[in-house]
Each structure stands twice: as C-alpha cells, then as structure tokens.
C-alpha cells in the first residue's frame, strides 16, 4: 500500500463518526420516549444499507473507467449504469484505490441511510425504515453515484459538452447528503406529521427535542467524521494529492463554524435568544455544504459557503414547518437536502481551475436538476410502493406510548415519565 493510500485509509476510518454524530442529533431532537428506538434505528439502517450495497448497489455504481452500459445519442456515448458483478466478485480488497472506494462507499451509503431517520422521528417503524434503507442503498444511491463518481453521464458533461470538468462533488454534498435529504422529504410526505403537530386551526405546535446537550455534543463527532469523509472523497473522486488534505480540513472546519455562527445570529435576531437546535443544524449544514467544493475553494470562500448554509437552513426549517406543513423533527430536509444543493451550486460559483475551464456552474445546475427531477420522484415512488405493502407509520397507540415501549418493549429512560396527556389534545 502506498503512503497516499494509507493516509486515505486513515481518513476513511474516521467516517463512521459522521453517522454517529447525526444519530445523536436525531435522538436529542426527538421525544424522550423514542430515544432508544432512534439510536437502534441508526445502527439497523446502516447494517442493512451496507449489506444491500455490497450485494447489489456497487454493481450499479461501479468505478470510473469500469464496465458499464451506455447509450449513443447524436453520435455521443452517454454512460448510464455500471455493469459490475454482484457481491463485489470482481473486486480484490487489497488496499488499492478501487478497494478504498468500495470501503468508503459502504460507509457513505450508511450515512445517507441515517439522514431520513431524523425526518421520520417518533413515528417511523423500525422494519419499514430498514426496508427503505435497502431501497436507498440498492437503487437510488448507486444510480446517482454512478452518474457522478462512476464515470456516468453527469461526469461526462465536461468532455461531451464542454461544461467545465463535468458535474463535480468531491465529498458528497449531492451523492450522499442531497440524496439522503430528498429521501427524507419523501418519507415525511408519506408518513405525515406527528399527532398534535398541526392543530386544525392556528400555527403548528412546538414539539421541542428532549435533550439539547445530546444534540450539541453530536456536533463534535460529526466534524471529525466529515474531515475524513471530505478528505477521502477528494482523494478518491477529485484526484486531490495528500498535501491538499490540509486545505480540505481547514475548509471543512471553517464552513461548519460559519454555518453555526450564522444560525446563531439569525435565531438570536428572530427570537431574542439563540436557538440551540438551529445552531446545531447550522453547524451540520455548513459541513454538508462544504463537501462538494472542499478541495476547490479558498478558506475565505469556505467561510462564505458556510455563512450562506447557516442562513439557508434557518430559512428552510421555518418554511418547511410552515406554510409547507412538513414535520421534520431532525431538520433533515433543511440541513441535508437544502444544504447539499447549496453546496453543489457553491462549487459552480466559487471554484476556479488551473486550466481555466468554463461552464462549471451550468454542469452543477444540471446535477441539481437531476436530483430534484429524477432522484426525488424515484425515492418517493419507491417508498410509496413500500408503504402500500408494508405500512411505514406506527399505529396511533404506538405513537402515544412512544417508539421505545411499543417496538422495543423498554424505554431509554425507564426512571422518568416520558409523556403526558397533552398528546391526546388536538
């Protein structure tokens, strides 16, 4: 194994801290009577996503330059899906760059699968959430990831149409975050809001998270995990050399810091005092937005990306809750979908390349349009069909008792009362 490969492997070993941090944030922002269910759900969806991806997903994603199916349109070859054997049979896991891609993607698809759990908190059954993760890991994620990282048609926009370097996404603002966030949007539409969230008349009711300290603590492991994710992704998918990982780490950290401070300032201006949950979402949104362009921008530009991400997430949280009536306890749609799409656009705005290639912003817009126009309908359709055969929402009695007692038989905090009769008021 070369020194660069060894360094990349170390970065990949840090990646599991990203879903660990997100799981803590999702748990803290939900109700106390569903805390154990939220953490177990994160472990389960990661396990299902990893196995499904190894069995089927990687066969559709493949590697740039590997076996793939293509279509010839107007005399131009467009690569649309990989043609790898199932169960990783063509891959030797020996520390080569190809094997490092496989390992990184197993962890990345698990991260993407954890994201929708925040949107479905307090009402999404464990079994259907695992089935949804299998659909994400087996179809939606690898198809889009192939188009971007596997030499697919979005990556070919540069060579085939002269649009910059083709659609770029070094650390996964689109392939991981936006795909996960748009899946979260689809899940919230299918599940509907929590009982009592939207009275028949008036503004939506506030249902605060049960533990702000868990939420804020979760921000620390997410940073460490994102440092590994962005550095490893940039090395494997953007050709960044080992020395450039210092810039990537600086940009990632600055973007998260700027996102937090923007959310803190905006929430303090709006409410008179900073909102802890919005600050945490601003931090993660800065991380999400940093991923696409982490290897292509300066530290000052990374701060600008994070500041906008913090503003975007505070506006998106308010707008999705009202007037769109989207009940998203963990802010997954605002943080990962909106923040991820902004990160992709930011790359087109800020990135400059030594060869002076133009049109990068247009390539990024094509990728964003693909996410909204193809990935969102696909993931909604898959989850809608799943819901028809395997009801995803828990029964009203389960929501009243809490997911811990109803599905697991024991609560995370058995010594405390975890609900009251306010739940029955509509």
N, C-alpha and C positions, 0 to 999 in steps of 0.2 A: 504494500500500500504506500502510495506517495505521501509526502508531508501534507500536500494540499488536501488529499482525500482523508487523511487522518484528522485534519482540522475540521473539515466538513462533517465528519462523523461525530466529532465532539459537539458541534453545533446542533446536529440532529438529536443528540441525546438530551438537549435542553428543551426540545419542542413539547414533550408531554406536560411541561409546566404551564403551557398556554391553556389547554382544556381544563387543567386542574384549577387554575385561577378563574376561568369562566364558570366552572361548576360552583365554586364558592360564591361568586357574584349572583348567579342564578338562584342559588339556595337562599342567600340572605334577602334577596328581593321578593321571594315568595312568602307564603304563610308558614308559621312555625309548625303547623300540623302536617306539612308536606315536605319537611326538610330532608328527612332520610330518603324519601322517595326521589327527591331531586338528585341527591348525590348518587344513589344506586342507579338511577336512570342514566346518568352521565357515564358511569362505568359500563353499563349494559350496551348503550348505543355505540360506544367506542369499540367494544368487543365485537358486536355484530358488524359494524362498518369495516373493521379490519379483516375479518374472515371473508365477508362478501367481496371486498375489494380484491383480495388475493385470489379468490376463486373466479371472479368474473370481471370486476371493474378494470383491473390492469390490462386485461385482454382488449378492452375497448379503448383505453387511453394510450398505451404503448409509449414508445420513445421517439424523439425526433430522428428521422432517418431510418426508422424501423419499418417492418412490414405493415402496410396499410392499404385500405381501399380508397380509390379516388374517382372523381368524375371529370370528364373533359367537357368544358363549356366554352364555346367560342375559341376553341383551339388551346385553352389553358387548362392544365391539370389542377384540380382542387381536391386536396386530401381531406376526407371527411370522417373516417373512423379507422382505428388500428385493427390489425389482423394478427394479434398475438395468440398463442395457445393459452388455454385456461390453466388455472392453478400454477402460474409462474413457471411452466415447464420449460420455457426457452431461456430462463434467466439463471445464471450462476451467481449466487450471492457471496461474492469473494472480495468485496471492498472496492470493486471497480466503480466508476461513475454511474453506470447503469444500475448497479445494485444499490448504490446510495439513493438514487432516485426512487427505487421501489420502497426502501425503508422510510424515506421522508414522506412519500405519498400515503403509506399506511397510517402514519401519524396525522398527516394533514387531513385525510378524509374523516378520521375520528374527530378532529377539531371541528370540521364542517358539520358533522352529525350532532355535536353537542349544542351548537348555536340555536337550533329551533326549540330546544328544551326550555329556554328562557321565555319564549313566547307562549308555550303551552303549559306553563307552570300552573299548578293547583287543579288541573282538570284533564291532563293528558295521561291516559292509561299507559302502563309500562309496556305491555305487549305490543300495542299498536305503535308506540314510539320506536320500538326496536324494529318493527316491520318497516316503518317509514325510513329509518336509518339504512336498512338494506336496500330500499329503492334508491335512496340518495347515493349510496356507495356503489351500487351495481349499475346505475344508469345515468342519472343526471350529472353527478360529479365527473365521472371519467369521460363522458362525451364532451363536455365543455373543456375539461382539462386537456384532452387530446387536441382540440382546435387551437389551444393556446400553447401548451407545453410539449405536445407530441408531434409537432410539425404540421398541424391541421390548417384549415383554410384561413383562420384568423391570423395565424403566424405567417402565412404566405402573402398577406396583403402588401407587404413591402416589396417582395420580389415580383409578384404578379401584377400589382397595380401601382407600385411606386409610392405607397403610403408609409413614409418613414421606414422603420425597421419592422413593420407589421405590428400587430397588437402585442403589447408588452405588459407583463405582470410578474415582476421579479419574485415577490414574496407571497402572492396570493390574495391581493385585495379583491380580485374578481373570482378566481378559480375556487378559493376557499371561503372568503368572507361573504361576498355577494351571493354566491350560490347558497350558502347556509342561511343568509339573511332573507333571501327571497323564498326559500323553503319555509322559513319561519312565518313569513307573510301568508303563504298558502295555508299553513297549519292553523294560524289564528282565524282565517276566514272560515275554515271547515269546522273548527271546534266551537267558535262563537265565544263571547265574553264570559267571564266568571259571573256566577249568580250574585246579584246585588251591585254589580259594577255600574250598570246603566239603568237607573230608575226610569219609569215610564215618562216622567216629566222632570225637567231640570238637567243640571250638569252631571257628568259622571262622578260617582262616588270615589273618594280616595281610599285605596287599599294599600297602605304603606307596607314595605318589606319588614320582616320581623327582626332583622339583625344587621344594622348598618356597619357594625365592626367587621363582620364576616365579609360584607360587600367590599369595604375599603381594603381589608387585608388581601382579598383576592386580586387586587390591582398589582401587587408586588410579584407574585409568580407569573402573572400574565406578561409582565415586562420581560422577565428572564426568558420565558418561552418564546416570545416574539423576537428577541435578539437572535436566538437560534434559528427560528423559522425564516426570518428575513435574510440572515447571513447564508444559511444553507441553500435557500431558494435562489438567491442571487448568484451563488457559485455554480449551481447546477443548471439553472434555466436562463441566466443572463450572462454567463461567462465571466463573472467577476473574479479577479485574481485574489489570492489570500490577503494581500495587504489592503485591499479595498474594504475588507470586512470591518475595519476600524471606522471608516466613514459611515458604513451601513449601521453600525451600532450607535454611533452618535446621532445620526438622522432619526433612527427609531426612537431613541430616548427623548430627543428634543420634540418630536412630533407628539408623543404621549404627554409630555409636560405641558406643551402649548394647548393641547386639547383639554386637559384638566383645568388649566387656568382660565381658558375661555368659558368653559361651562360654569366655573365658579363665579366669574364676574357677571355672566348673564343671569344666572339664577339669583345672585345677590341683588342685582338691579331689579329683577322682576318681583322677587318675593321679600326683599328686605334683608334676607339672610341666605347664605349659601345652602344649596341642597346637596346632601351627601350622595344620594343615589345618582343625581345628574352629574356630579363631579366624577364619580366612578365611571359612568358611561362616557363622559368626555375623555377620560384617560384611555379607555379601551378604543373609543372611536379614533383617537389620534394614532394608536397602534395600527388599527385596521387601515386607516388611510395611508400610513407610511409604507405599507408593504409593497405596493406596486412600484413606487418610484425611489425606494430606499437607496438603490445603487446609482441613480442617475441625477440626483439633485445635490445642492449645497446645503450646509446646515441652516443657513438663513431661509432657504426655500422650504426646508423641512419644518421649521417653525411656522411659516405661513400656512403650510398644508395642515398642521395640527390645529392652528387657530381656527381655520375655516371648519375643520372637522368638529371641533367643540361647539361652534355655532350651529352647524348643521344638525348635530344630534339633539341639542336642546329644542330647536325648532321642530324637528321631526317627532320627538317624543310628544310635544304638545299637540301637533297637528294630527298624528295618528290616533291619539286618545280622543280628541275632539277637534273637528267635527267628523272624522272618519270612523269613530267608534270602534277602533281596533284595540282590543285589550291585550297588551303585550307587557306582562309584569317585568320581564328582564330587559326590555328595551332592545331586543334582538333585531327587530326590523330597522329601528332608527340607527343603531350602532353599526351593524354588520352590512345591511343592505344599503342604506343611505351613505354610511361612511365608506364602504367599499367602492361604491360607484363614484363617490367624490375622489377617492384615491386614484382610480383609473383615469379620471378626467385630469386630475392634477399632474399626472405624468405627462400627458399631452401638452399641458400648459407650460410646465417648468423645465422639462428635460431638454437638454441640448447634447448633441452627439458630435464627436470629432469629425465625422465625415460630412457634417452639415446637412444630413438628410432632412427633407421637409415632409409635411403631411402627417406627422405622428399624431397630432390631435385628432385628425379625421379617422385614423386607424383605431384610436381609443374610443371614439364615438360609435364606430361600427361594433366594437366589442360590447359597449354598454347597451346598445340597441338589441344585440343578440341576447344578452342576459335578460332584458325586460321582455323582449318579444318572443323568445324561444324557451329559455330556462324556466322563467316564472310560469308560463302556461303548462310546460311539461311537468314540473314538480307539483303544480296544483292538480293536474289531471291524475297523476299517479296517486296522490294522497286522497283525492276524491274517490277514485276507484277502490282504494284500500278501505276507505270509510264505508263504502257500500257493502263490503263483505266482512269487515272487522271493525265494528264501531270504535272510534278513537276516543270519544269523550266518556269520562266516568259518569256513572249514574248520579242523580242528584243527592242520594244518600251518601255516596262516597265523597262527594264534594263537601257535604256538611260535616261528615266525620273527619275528613282530611285524608289525603292520599296515603299517609303512613299507616293509619289504623285500617283503612279499607282494603288496601292492596298488600300491605306488608304485615299487618297484624300487630304492629307495635310502633309507638311514636318515637321520634328523635329526642323529645324532651318529656319523658313519662311523668316527671315530678311536677309538671306545670299544667295549668288549664290552657288549652291551645285554641279554643274557640268559644264564642258566646252566642246568645240568641239574636244578635244583630244580623247574623247570616240569613235568618228567616224573613227579615224585613225587606220588602221590595218597594 
